[in-house]
Amino acid sequence: MTHEVLTIQTLDAIEVQFVRAGIGGRSYAFLIDWHIRLLAAVVWFTVAVVVFDWNASASKTAFTWGAAVPAGLIYFLYHPVLEIAMRGQTPGKRWIHLRIVTTEGGVPGAGPLLVRNVFRLLDSAPALYALGLLVMLCTRDQVRIGDLAAGTLVVYDSPEPKGSLADTVVADGVAGRVAPLLEEWLERWRDLNPGQRDDIARALLQKAGVAGHETLKGDALRVRVRGWLDDDATHA
């Protein structure tokens, strides 16, 4: 099956390619998430019913707030809470290797993620997400109304740089600007897609002739970048 590749300009005009998630992949992830949240809500409600049945003195109000309301919150807040906590993913999306990103390729903040979930009500109209699916069929990047409102895309979580990232750095003539680029990388660390930010840092460190970073990733790589920048500033 052929997937369309999206090219997004990110840190200092470096182009990164993402494989766009189509209706099939997104629907599969949604079904996984739907079963998880339904099961979680049912389990909570069932356990609460048993507990309140043991407690004969429990009032109807206590049952409502202890069983029905939490079960409803689990079901309806599943997507916004987990997408914020998992930085653009849910268990279903992670299982299918999907991720929500901004149109600039970064990790969306809580605001855009809440917006896309508020519009989920509109996307699901009149039933079974009919409107959302129709909009996805009619848009270039196969996004629903919530994505259009929030400025987000759903992509496969394996972004590949356009060619070698190190080659891109060389081609863009940034050899003398490694330190400023790494400073910007640090500033935008939390906003960059985890699948690409380590590659960017490694390519820049390699161009600067820095050793000992090849196996580092995540926070360890960020500490290495910060240490090199501090040493570079000391010897400047």
Buried (B, 14 or more C-beta within 10 A) or exposed (E): EEBEBBEBEBBBEBBBBBBBBBEEBBBBBBEBBBEBBEEBBEEBBEEBBEEBEEEEEBEEEEBEEBBBEBBEEBBBEBBBBBBBEBBBBBBBBBBBBBBBBBBBBBBBBEEBBBBBBEBBEBBBEEEEBEBBBEBBEEEEBBBBBBBBBBBBBBBBBEBBBBEEBBEBBEEBEBEEBBBEBBBEBBEBBEBBBBBBBBBBBBBBBBBBEBEEBEEBBEEEBBEBBEEBBEEBEEEE
